[in-house]
């Protein structure tokens, strides 16, 4: 479960200070899948970064599965981030590594003595079995994003945060990727929050939230 209470966050904008959130509160139920819409600059990506512990709020509380991450120090936040999955618009794959190496890289850094039990299952479900020895530039955009999904799911997280993962894909591939992602998260009972600009893609989610003026308009 995700619980955000009285969140305040501001950032510098040239010589000005822009307040994105001022007393923002909301909850997301366990296993709920949320599509997050909003205009550019509304704070969608900033909110994901706050939930991921990549940014710290000015005040307020962020609780993820009973962990109050807004009170964590840097070491605690690093440990927390190992337990969640992040999916990016631009894939963030390492060009010099194969598909298999990209999927396993972070897991091997975090858990060098632990087998990745989900690996074989994920590559089969995501249709990557015949792609494991290819480099990222040899894959289509949709295939690269499937690699990103496999990497995010490998550590069996309870929360996935996805920032416009279909932003570089055409409509058909976007639907394919999102349908696959939501299905895998539902099967594994994972909370999913995905930023998107596509109203059409919201059909795959339990809940749609629209961020405007620092609040949700559902």
KOLVEXLUM-567625 format. One line per field, with one value per residue: residue number from 1; residue in three letters; x, y, z of N, C-alpha, C in turn. Coordinates in steps of 0.001 Angstrom, whole numbers, padded with zeros to 6 digits, always signed. Each point is the difference from the previous one (the first is absolute). Layout:
! KOLVEXLUM-567625
pos	NUM | ...
code	ALA | ...
nx	X | ...
ny	Y | ...
nz	Z | ...
cax	X | ...
cay	Y | ...
caz	Z | ...
cx	X | ...
cy	Y | ...
cz	Z | ...
This chain:
! KOLVEXLUM-567625
pos	1 | 2 | 3 | 4 | 5 | 6 | 7 | 8 | 9 | 10 | 11 | 12 | 13 | 14 | 15 | 16 | 17 | 18 | 19 | 20 | 21 | 22 | 23 | 24 | 25 | 26 | 27 | 28 | 29 | 30 | 31 | 32 | 33 | 34 | 35 | 36 | 37 | 38 | 39 | 40 | 41 | 42 | 43 | 44 | 45 | 46 | 47 | 48 | 49 | 50 | 51 | 52 | 53 | 54 | 55 | 56 | 57 | 58 | 59 | 60 | 61 | 62 | 63 | 64 | 65 | 66 | 67 | 68 | 69 | 70 | 71 | 72 | 73 | 74 | 75 | 76 | 77 | 78 | 79 | 80 | 81 | 82 | 83 | 84 | 85 | 86 | 87 | 88 | 89 | 90 | 91 | 92 | 93 | 94 | 95 | 96 | 97 | 98 | 99 | 100 | 101 | 102 | 103 | 104 | 105 | 106 | 107 | 108 | 109 | 110 | 111 | 112 | 113 | 114 | 115 | 116 | 117 | 118 | 119 | 120 | 121 | 122 | 123 | 124 | 125 | 126 | 127 | 128 | 129 | 130 | 131 | 132 | 133 | 134 | 135 | 136 | 137 | 138 | 139 | 140 | 141 | 142 | 143 | 144 | 145 | 146 | 147 | 148 | 149 | 150 | 151 | 152 | 153 | 154 | 155 | 156 | 157 | 158 | 159 | 160 | 161 | 162 | 163 | 164 | 165 | 166 | 167 | 168 | 169 | 170 | 171 | 172 | 173 | 174 | 175 | 176 | 177 | 178 | 179 | 180 | 181 | 182 | 183 | 184 | 185 | 186 | 187 | 188 | 189 | 190 | 191 | 192 | 193 | 194 | 195 | 196 | 197 | 198 | 199 | 200 | 201 | 202 | 203 | 204 | 205 | 206 | 207 | 208 | 209 | 210 | 211 | 212 | 213 | 214 | 215 | 216 | 217 | 218
code	UNK | UNK | UNK | UNK | UNK | UNK | UNK | UNK | UNK | UNK | UNK | UNK | UNK | UNK | UNK | UNK | UNK | UNK | UNK | UNK | UNK | UNK | UNK | UNK | UNK | UNK | UNK | UNK | UNK | UNK | UNK | UNK | UNK | UNK | UNK | UNK | UNK | UNK | UNK | UNK | UNK | UNK | UNK | UNK | UNK | UNK | UNK | UNK | UNK | UNK | UNK | UNK | UNK | UNK | UNK | UNK | UNK | UNK | UNK | UNK | UNK | UNK | UNK | UNK | UNK | UNK | UNK | UNK | UNK | UNK | UNK | UNK | UNK | UNK | UNK | UNK | UNK | UNK | UNK | UNK | UNK | UNK | UNK | UNK | UNK | UNK | UNK | UNK | UNK | UNK | UNK | UNK | UNK | UNK | UNK | UNK | UNK | UNK | UNK | UNK | UNK | UNK | UNK | UNK | UNK | UNK | UNK | UNK | UNK | UNK | UNK | UNK | UNK | UNK | UNK | UNK | UNK | UNK | UNK | UNK | UNK | UNK | UNK | UNK | UNK | UNK | UNK | UNK | UNK | UNK | UNK | UNK | UNK | UNK | UNK | UNK | UNK | UNK | UNK | UNK | UNK | UNK | UNK | UNK | UNK | UNK | UNK | UNK | UNK | UNK | UNK | UNK | UNK | UNK | UNK | UNK | UNK | UNK | UNK | UNK | UNK | UNK | UNK | UNK | UNK | UNK | UNK | UNK | UNK | UNK | UNK | UNK | UNK | UNK | UNK | UNK | UNK | UNK | UNK | UNK | UNK | UNK | UNK | UNK | UNK | UNK | UNK | UNK | UNK | UNK | UNK | UNK | UNK | UNK | UNK | UNK | UNK | UNK | UNK | UNK | UNK | UNK | UNK | UNK | UNK | UNK | UNK | UNK | UNK | UNK | UNK | UNK | UNK | UNK | UNK | UNK | UNK | UNK
nx	+000840 | -000441 | +000621 | -000534 | +000630 | -000771 | +000158 | +001171 | +000063 | +001130 | +000161 | +001288 | -000494 | +001290 | -000460 | -000943 | -000895 | -000055 | -001180 | +000418 | +000340 | -001204 | +000353 | +000727 | -001177 | +000378 | -000782 | +000800 | -001045 | +000234 | +000944 | -000396 | -000574 | +000864 | -000824 | +001124 | -001018 | +000271 | -000186 | +000794 | +000903 | -000955 | +001148 | -000415 | +001020 | -000187 | -001297 | +000267 | +000772 | -001024 | -000851 | +000939 | -000162 | -000231 | -001118 | +000300 | -001129 | -000534 | -001188 | -000605 | -000844 | +000947 | -001042 | +000934 | -001114 | -000494 | +000715 | +000358 | +000011 | -000958 | +000120 | +000220 | +001166 | +001121 | +000595 | -000944 | +000097 | +001313 | -000148 | -000788 | +000830 | +000724 | -000999 | +000243 | -000902 | +000960 | -000926 | +000863 | -000265 | +001234 | -000638 | +001005 | +000170 | +000913 | +000468 | +000970 | -001170 | -000033 | -001064 | +000576 | +001112 | -000754 | -000698 | +001144 | +000415 | -001146 | -000624 | +000958 | -000215 | -001326 | -000065 | +001312 | -000516 | -000923 | -000499 | -000121 | -000817 | -000322 | +001301 | +000052 | -000756 | +000698 | +001144 | -000562 | -000467 | +001188 | +000105 | +000905 | -000528 | -000395 | -000091 | +000275 | +000506 | -001116 | +000549 | -000153 | +001050 | +000042 | -000601 | -001284 | -000686 | -000971 | +000959 | +000552 | -001243 | -000167 | +001196 | -000426 | -001088 | +000706 | +000812 | -001100 | -000441 | +001262 | +000068 | -001085 | -000054 | -000359 | +000909 | -000703 | +000988 | -000898 | +001038 | -001216 | -000176 | -001104 | +000677 | +000846 | -001184 | -000271 | -001192 | +000259 | +001269 | -000530 | -001046 | +000842 | +000835 | -000987 | -000600 | +001206 | +000327 | -001209 | +000039 | +001277 | -000299 | -001111 | +000644 | +000896 | -001203 | +000390 | +000237 | -000757 | +000906 | -000761 | +000968 | -001038 | +000152 | -000107 | -001113 | +000357 | +001212 | -000840 | -000450 | +001316 | -000404 | +000204 | +000926 | -000659 | +001167 | -000578 | +001274 | -000530 | +000804 | +000855 | -001094 | -000670 | -000331 | -000763
ny	-001195 | +001025 | +000721 | +001078 | +000670 | +001025 | -000548 | +000561 | +000560 | +000678 | +000663 | +000214 | +001150 | -000018 | +001232 | -000809 | -000146 | -001185 | +000211 | -001266 | -000220 | +000255 | -000944 | -000689 | -000612 | -001268 | -001005 | -001042 | -000771 | -000989 | -000236 | +001210 | +000111 | +001007 | +000570 | +000686 | +000835 | +000919 | +001303 | +000328 | -000317 | -000947 | -000650 | -000606 | +000380 | +001228 | -000265 | -000547 | +001059 | +000661 | -000726 | +000275 | +001074 | +000446 | +000487 | +001011 | -000223 | +001203 | -000580 | -000616 | -000988 | -000855 | -000826 | -000924 | -000722 | +000980 | +000362 | +000785 | -000019 | +000879 | -000956 | -000643 | -000513 | +000462 | -000572 | +000442 | +001168 | -000165 | -000423 | +001038 | +000725 | -000815 | +000423 | +001042 | +000127 | +000438 | +000597 | +000198 | +001239 | +000312 | -000932 | +000887 | -000534 | -000871 | +000866 | -000118 | -000103 | -001319 | -000482 | -001180 | +000581 | +000684 | -001104 | -000682 | +001059 | +000654 | -001108 | -000179 | +001301 | -000108 | -001105 | +000226 | -000418 | +000678 | -001183 | +000403 | -000401 | +001272 | -000080 | -001310 | +000186 | +001062 | -000562 | -001087 | +000558 | +000582 | -001258 | -000148 | -001207 | +000405 | +000905 | -001003 | -000390 | +000660 | +001016 | +001013 | +000403 | -001296 | +000701 | -000286 | +001141 | -000732 | -000595 | +001184 | +000432 | -001100 | +000321 | +001265 | -000564 | -000854 | +000994 | +000728 | -001079 | -000031 | +001067 | -000272 | +001219 | +000794 | +000784 | +000336 | +000835 | +000365 | +000627 | +000092 | -001265 | +000578 | +000971 | -001018 | -000524 | -000718 | +000283 | -000793 | +000425 | +001201 | -000362 | -000546 | +001026 | +000901 | -000658 | -000180 | +001275 | +000446 | -000862 | +000264 | +001282 | -000161 | -000756 | +000973 | +000571 | +000716 | +000963 | +000652 | +000958 | +000338 | +000846 | +000619 | +000303 | -001330 | +000622 | -000436 | +000244 | +000933 | -000566 | -000097 | +001128 | -000267 | +000945 | +001103 | +000599 | +001185 | +000295 | +000918 | +001043 | -001018 | -000368 | -001073 | +000028 | -000836
nz	+000000 | -000710 | +000911 | -000541 | +000968 | -000340 | -001195 | +000273 | -001201 | +000036 | -001145 | -000226 | -000465 | -000387 | +000032 | -000453 | +000945 | -000596 | +000527 | +000014 | +001270 | +000485 | +000876 | -000876 | +000012 | +000011 | -000364 | -000116 | -000247 | +000828 | -000891 | +000362 | -001194 | -000013 | -000877 | -000191 | -000166 | -000915 | -000056 | -001006 | +000921 | -000017 | -000201 | -001106 | -000749 | +000461 | -000143 | -001186 | -000220 | +000492 | -000724 | -000912 | +000744 | -001237 | +000509 | +000807 | +000655 | -000172 | -000033 | +001003 | -000202 | -000394 | -000010 | -000204 | -000020 | +000747 | -001050 | +000995 | -001328 | +000290 | +000920 | -001132 | +000415 | -000557 | +001026 | +000803 | -000642 | +000005 | +001247 | +000242 | -000730 | +000730 | +000748 | -000802 | -000977 | -000823 | -000755 | -001005 | -000417 | +000372 | +000669 | -000105 | -001201 | +000400 | -000890 | +000901 | +000629 | +000014 | -000612 | +000009 | -000409 | -000856 | -000226 | -000024 | -000670 | +000183 | -000370 | -000893 | -000213 | +000063 | -000743 | +000170 | +001133 | -000660 | -000312 | -001256 | +000954 | -000162 | -000231 | +000099 | +001078 | +000400 | -000366 | +000518 | +001115 | -000054 | -000404 | +000966 | -000029 | -001194 | +000978 | +000809 | -001158 | -000232 | -000668 | +000847 | -000730 | +000322 | +000945 | -000171 | -000088 | -000539 | -000713 | -000243 | -000165 | -000730 | -000477 | -000133 | -000503 | -000729 | -000264 | -000199 | -000650 | -000379 | +000763 | -000721 | -000550 | +000989 | -000610 | -001092 | -000293 | -000898 | -000552 | -000511 | +000374 | -000476 | +000591 | -000220 | +000318 | -001097 | -000515 | -001032 | -000077 | +000102 | -000728 | -000844 | +000137 | -000032 | -000963 | -000515 | +000177 | -000301 | -001004 | -000243 | +000158 | -000706 | -000865 | +000177 | -000063 | -001048 | +000881 | -000870 | -000125 | -001032 | -000302 | -000538 | -001275 | -000049 | -000326 | -001205 | +000489 | +000440 | -001117 | +000095 | +000577 | +001294 | +000047 | -000307 | +000173 | +000053 | -000202 | +000798 | -000071 | -000087 | -000688 | +000422 | -001292 | +000681
cax	-000840 | +000715 | -000704 | +000699 | -000738 | +000434 | +001265 | +000383 | +001251 | +000258 | +001268 | +000442 | -000339 | +000694 | +000084 | -001235 | -000231 | -001274 | -000592 | -000739 | -000939 | -000176 | -001015 | -000562 | -000207 | -000746 | +000333 | -000154 | -000162 | +000921 | -000201 | -000735 | +000747 | -000433 | +000502 | +000139 | -000058 | +000173 | +000721 | +001439 | +000313 | -000936 | +000675 | -000164 | +001306 | +000478 | -000691 | +000638 | +001324 | -000224 | -000391 | +001171 | +001067 | +001036 | -000141 | -000538 | -000992 | +000303 | -000679 | -001009 | +000403 | -000218 | +000085 | -000128 | -000055 | +000336 | +001313 | -000101 | +001242 | +000321 | +000855 | +001204 | +001261 | +000418 | +000261 | -001299 | -000669 | +000645 | -000518 | -001403 | -000092 | +000262 | -001217 | -001028 | +000408 | -000127 | -000026 | +000241 | -000400 | +001126 | +000470 | +001156 | +000776 | +001426 | +000211 | +001062 | -000422 | -001062 | -001304 | +000112 | +000843 | -000748 | -001044 | +000595 | +001067 | -000306 | -000213 | +001302 | +000630 | -000681 | -000060 | +001006 | +000016 | -001377 | -000480 | -001195 | -000945 | -001056 | +000551 | -000496 | -001443 | -000240 | +000398 | -000986 | -001253 | +000200 | +000391 | +001393 | +000854 | +000922 | +000671 | +000865 | +001382 | +000017 | +000262 | -001188 | -000229 | -000522 | -001392 | -000978 | -000335 | -000850 | +000829 | +000837 | -000804 | -000251 | +001207 | -000141 | -001019 | +000606 | +000961 | -000741 | -000752 | +000865 | +000205 | -001306 | -000364 | -001411 | -000393 | +000641 | -000242 | +000324 | -000107 | -000273 | +000778 | -000359 | +000147 | +000745 | -000553 | -001217 | -001219 | -000163 | +000991 | -000348 | -001039 | +000590 | +000884 | -000765 | -000808 | +000925 | +000453 | -001077 | -000310 | +001057 | -000104 | -001193 | +000318 | +000961 | -000565 | +000904 | -000494 | +000571 | -000379 | +000596 | -000267 | -000257 | -000775 | -000986 | -001268 | -000356 | +000699 | -000546 | -000959 | +000628 | +000286 | -001109 | -000317 | +000627 | +000114 | +000471 | +000697 | -000153 | +000105 | +000491 | -000995 | -000588 | -001389 | -000268
cay	+001195 | +001271 | +001064 | +001290 | +000889 | +001403 | +000128 | +001308 | -000064 | +001137 | -000084 | +001250 | +000188 | +001250 | +000810 | -000206 | -001292 | -000564 | -000962 | -001044 | -000646 | +000764 | -000706 | -001032 | -001286 | -001021 | -001391 | -001013 | -001293 | -001078 | -000676 | +000859 | +000472 | +001384 | +000798 | +001382 | +000963 | +001399 | +000816 | +000137 | +000945 | -000115 | -000646 | -001456 | -000644 | +000363 | -000860 | -001319 | +000094 | +000049 | -001351 | -000867 | +000421 | +000714 | +001362 | +000064 | +001077 | +001072 | -000438 | -001020 | -001394 | -000982 | -001355 | -001040 | -001311 | +000212 | +000621 | +001457 | +000281 | +001424 | +000174 | -000814 | +000600 | -000445 | -001441 | -000675 | +000191 | -000888 | -001348 | +000007 | -000008 | -001360 | -000804 | +000457 | -000069 | +001252 | -000151 | +001336 | +000243 | -000185 | -001370 | -000024 | -001224 | +000207 | -000364 | -000993 | -001262 | -000736 | +000004 | -000769 | +000736 | +001176 | -000414 | -000522 | +000865 | +000601 | -001088 | -000535 | +000998 | +000050 | -001326 | -000761 | -001426 | -000496 | -000272 | +000726 | -001090 | +000395 | +000337 | -000859 | +000212 | +001318 | +000115 | -000742 | +000755 | +001244 | -000306 | +000400 | -001190 | -000013 | +001306 | +000181 | +000326 | +001200 | +001285 | +000858 | +000629 | -001022 | -000234 | +001066 | +000744 | -000829 | -001047 | +000632 | +000284 | -001282 | -000250 | +000855 | -000591 | -001182 | +000488 | +000564 | -001051 | -001132 | -000123 | -000245 | +001160 | +000211 | +001263 | +000407 | +001384 | +000062 | +001382 | +000036 | -001067 | -000160 | +001303 | -000100 | -001112 | +000283 | -000343 | -001452 | -000500 | +000552 | -000859 | -001313 | +000102 | +000302 | -001183 | -000977 | +000484 | -000069 | -001410 | -000581 | +000572 | -000566 | -001397 | -000032 | +000809 | +001143 | +001362 | +000640 | +001377 | +000311 | +001295 | -000093 | +001078 | -000647 | -000372 | -001347 | -001019 | -000096 | -001110 | -001172 | +000287 | +000012 | +001371 | +001082 | +001237 | +001137 | +000947 | +001398 | +000962 | -000641 | -000902 | -000947 | +000110 | -001359
caz	+000000 | -000066 | +000712 | -000029 | +000891 | +000111 | -000728 | -000534 | -000766 | -000886 | -000721 | -000613 | -001410 | -000265 | +001218 | +000747 | +000646 | -000456 | +000931 | -000713 | +000921 | +001233 | +000775 | -000887 | +000674 | -000742 | +000296 | -001042 | +000661 | -000342 | -001285 | -000930 | -001163 | -000189 | -001121 | +000446 | -001094 | +000379 | -000970 | +000198 | +001066 | +001126 | +001126 | -000036 | +000162 | +001340 | +000960 | -000059 | +000622 | +001447 | +000430 | -000155 | +000899 | -000752 | +000500 | +001359 | +000144 | +000953 | +001218 | -000263 | +000200 | -001065 | +000540 | -001018 | +000654 | +001416 | +000156 | -000114 | -000723 | +000110 | +001179 | -000188 | -000421 | -001333 | +000016 | +000073 | -001289 | -000970 | +000272 | -000428 | -001464 | -000485 | +000155 | -000932 | -001398 | -000744 | -001459 | -000536 | -001383 | -000922 | +000195 | +000902 | -000174 | -000251 | -001403 | -000167 | +000606 | -000681 | +000670 | +001249 | +000939 | +000440 | +000941 | +001228 | +000509 | +001293 | +000958 | +000397 | +000869 | +001294 | +000630 | -000755 | +000349 | -000068 | -001353 | -000443 | -000207 | -000924 | -001313 | -001080 | -000135 | -000581 | -001409 | -000792 | -000013 | -000744 | -001372 | -000203 | +000015 | -001134 | -000108 | +001168 | -000359 | -000839 | +000632 | -000083 | -001305 | -000908 | +000384 | -000236 | +001207 | +000848 | +000597 | +001021 | +001178 | +000669 | +000799 | +001172 | +000874 | +000621 | +001005 | +001130 | +000696 | +000345 | +001447 | +000608 | +000822 | +000325 | -000617 | -001251 | -000408 | -001430 | -000476 | -001441 | -000639 | -001416 | -000629 | -001260 | -000771 | -000752 | +000735 | +000130 | +000957 | +001310 | +000580 | +000274 | +001162 | +001208 | +000321 | +000554 | +001305 | +000987 | +000222 | +000829 | +001343 | +000636 | +000307 | +001104 | +001086 | +000121 | -000238 | -001183 | -000319 | -001298 | -000625 | -001433 | -000620 | -000861 | +000618 | -000453 | +000781 | +001352 | +000065 | +000603 | +001402 | +000956 | +000391 | -000766 | +000769 | -000795 | +000868 | -000428 | +001105 | +001214 | +000574 | -000935 | -000446 | -000485
cx	+000880 | -000851 | +000871 | -000849 | +000648 | +001343 | +000190 | +001336 | +000077 | +001334 | +000326 | -000359 | +000573 | +000178 | -001210 | +000011 | -001386 | -000479 | -000841 | -001059 | -000030 | -001140 | -000718 | -000089 | -000771 | +000437 | -000208 | -000052 | +001061 | -000443 | -000757 | +000919 | -000570 | +000658 | -000029 | +000106 | +000238 | +000786 | +001499 | +000254 | -000905 | +000619 | -000085 | +001334 | +000590 | -000646 | +000594 | +001353 | -000103 | -000367 | +001161 | +001124 | +001157 | -000019 | -000582 | -001004 | +000500 | -000627 | -001082 | +000581 | -000348 | +000232 | -000275 | +000047 | +000542 | +001428 | -000155 | +001281 | +000390 | +000884 | +001339 | +001223 | +000418 | +000219 | -001307 | -000761 | +000598 | -000496 | -001456 | -000112 | +000330 | -001266 | -001149 | +000531 | -000258 | +000067 | +000004 | -000452 | +001113 | +000772 | +001169 | +000724 | +001451 | +000338 | +000988 | -000371 | -001111 | -001314 | +000087 | +000794 | -000705 | -001050 | +000600 | +000923 | -000282 | -000201 | +001332 | +000783 | -000590 | +000059 | +000990 | -000012 | -001379 | -000423 | -001253 | -001061 | -001044 | +000482 | -000621 | -001492 | -000282 | +000361 | -000953 | -001299 | +000103 | +000497 | +001427 | +000957 | +001023 | +000821 | +001127 | +001417 | +000112 | +000341 | -001216 | -000270 | -000536 | -001474 | -000885 | -000255 | -000848 | +000778 | +000896 | -000804 | -000373 | +001201 | -000056 | -001017 | +000562 | +000960 | -000726 | -000694 | +000885 | +000132 | -001300 | -000429 | -001490 | -000535 | +000814 | -000414 | +000485 | -000269 | -000099 | +000769 | -000323 | +000208 | +000708 | -000546 | -001227 | -001205 | -000135 | +000967 | -000289 | -001041 | +000571 | +000832 | -000798 | -000883 | +000867 | +000423 | -001083 | -000370 | +001025 | -000066 | -001202 | +000256 | +000892 | -000435 | +000897 | -000780 | +000703 | -000535 | +000732 | -000439 | -000213 | -000721 | -001155 | -001250 | -000379 | +000630 | -000574 | -000982 | +000568 | +000167 | -001257 | -000514 | +000736 | -000014 | +000598 | +000601 | -000103 | +000035 | +000345 | -000973 | -000479 | -001437 | -000360 | -001234
cy	+001251 | +001058 | +001252 | +001000 | +001380 | +000247 | +001427 | -000143 | +001194 | -000203 | +001363 | +000001 | +001352 | +000760 | -000193 | -001363 | -000482 | -001035 | -000995 | -000642 | +000790 | -000626 | -001081 | -001327 | -000950 | -001380 | -000853 | -001346 | -000999 | -000663 | +000846 | +000473 | +001351 | +000598 | +001459 | +000924 | +001407 | +000746 | -000020 | +001070 | -000088 | -000704 | -001510 | -000717 | +000314 | -000878 | -001404 | +000019 | +000100 | -001379 | -000978 | +000358 | +000663 | +001491 | -000073 | +001141 | +001083 | -000307 | -000995 | -001392 | -000848 | -001377 | -001000 | -001352 | +000073 | +000481 | +001506 | +000496 | +001473 | +000294 | -000722 | +000860 | -000608 | -001505 | -000786 | +000128 | -000898 | -001428 | -000117 | -000120 | -001364 | -000851 | +000474 | -000134 | +001324 | -000291 | +001396 | +000111 | -000360 | -001291 | -000111 | -001340 | +000364 | -000554 | -001139 | -001363 | -000647 | +000144 | -000709 | +000767 | +001246 | -000360 | -000365 | +000982 | +000534 | -001059 | -000530 | +000983 | -000040 | -001314 | -000944 | -001502 | -000647 | -000195 | +000826 | -001026 | +000314 | +000103 | -000823 | +000204 | +001304 | +000067 | -000771 | +000798 | +001264 | -000230 | +000381 | -001178 | +000006 | +001262 | +000174 | +000425 | +001227 | +001233 | +000913 | +000578 | -000980 | -000305 | +001158 | +000734 | -000810 | -001096 | +000572 | +000292 | -001276 | -000427 | +000831 | -000534 | -001220 | +000406 | +000505 | -001070 | -001071 | -000212 | -000190 | +001152 | +000007 | +001283 | +000224 | +001445 | +000144 | +001408 | +000025 | -001083 | -000218 | +001289 | -000029 | -001083 | +000444 | -000557 | -001503 | -000565 | +000519 | -000866 | -001361 | +000035 | +000219 | -001179 | -001073 | +000394 | -000130 | -001444 | -000654 | +000529 | -000564 | -001444 | -000112 | +000857 | +001195 | +001299 | +000583 | +001421 | +000375 | +001366 | -000210 | +001262 | -000569 | -000401 | -001434 | -001083 | -000174 | -001158 | -001224 | +000138 | -000021 | +001418 | +000977 | +001253 | +001080 | +001026 | +001413 | +000896 | -000673 | -000922 | -000967 | +000392 | -001334 | -000025
cz	+000000 | +000690 | +000011 | +000784 | +000056 | -000678 | -000511 | -000716 | -000937 | -000691 | -000601 | -001474 | -000420 | +001301 | +000905 | +000698 | -000403 | +001009 | -000792 | +000883 | +001302 | +000794 | -000785 | +000751 | -000911 | +000472 | -001239 | +000702 | -000440 | -001301 | -001028 | -001127 | -000423 | -001237 | +000429 | -001206 | +000531 | -001057 | +000280 | +001061 | +001204 | +001204 | +000011 | +000245 | +001367 | +001061 | -000011 | +000692 | +001524 | +000544 | -000089 | +000963 | -000713 | +000318 | +001408 | +000098 | +000952 | +001355 | -000387 | +000128 | -001209 | +000591 | -001116 | +000694 | +001426 | +000235 | -000204 | -000660 | +000079 | +001208 | -000151 | -000308 | -001336 | -000061 | +000024 | -001317 | -001071 | +000180 | -000451 | -001512 | -000601 | -000012 | -000882 | -001423 | -000689 | -001491 | -000603 | -001453 | -000980 | +000279 | +000978 | -000037 | -000275 | -001375 | -000189 | +000567 | -000817 | +000774 | +001348 | +001041 | +000525 | +001041 | +001354 | +000713 | +001404 | +001070 | +000509 | +000858 | +001406 | +000758 | -000688 | +000262 | -000093 | -001448 | -000294 | -000393 | -001067 | -001442 | -001124 | -000250 | -000732 | -001475 | -000901 | -000111 | -000849 | -001422 | -000338 | -000124 | -001122 | -000153 | +001007 | -000340 | -000905 | +000838 | -000176 | -001384 | -001040 | +000268 | -000447 | +001314 | +000967 | +000697 | +001090 | +001264 | +000729 | +000836 | +001284 | +000994 | +000724 | +001106 | +001249 | +000830 | +000619 | +001502 | +000773 | +000923 | +000327 | -000628 | -001267 | -000291 | -001431 | -000523 | -001519 | -000765 | -001469 | -000790 | -001341 | -000930 | -000793 | +000762 | +000232 | +001034 | +001407 | +000695 | +000379 | +001277 | +001283 | +000405 | +000650 | +001419 | +001059 | +000321 | +000923 | +001432 | +000749 | +000437 | +001233 | +001184 | +000326 | -000198 | -001214 | -000106 | -001276 | -000489 | -001494 | -000477 | -000825 | +000778 | -000360 | +000875 | +001397 | +000148 | +000711 | +001517 | +000862 | +000231 | -000905 | +000867 | -000897 | +000950 | -000577 | +001230 | +001325 | +000691 | -001073 | -000308 | -000630 | -000897
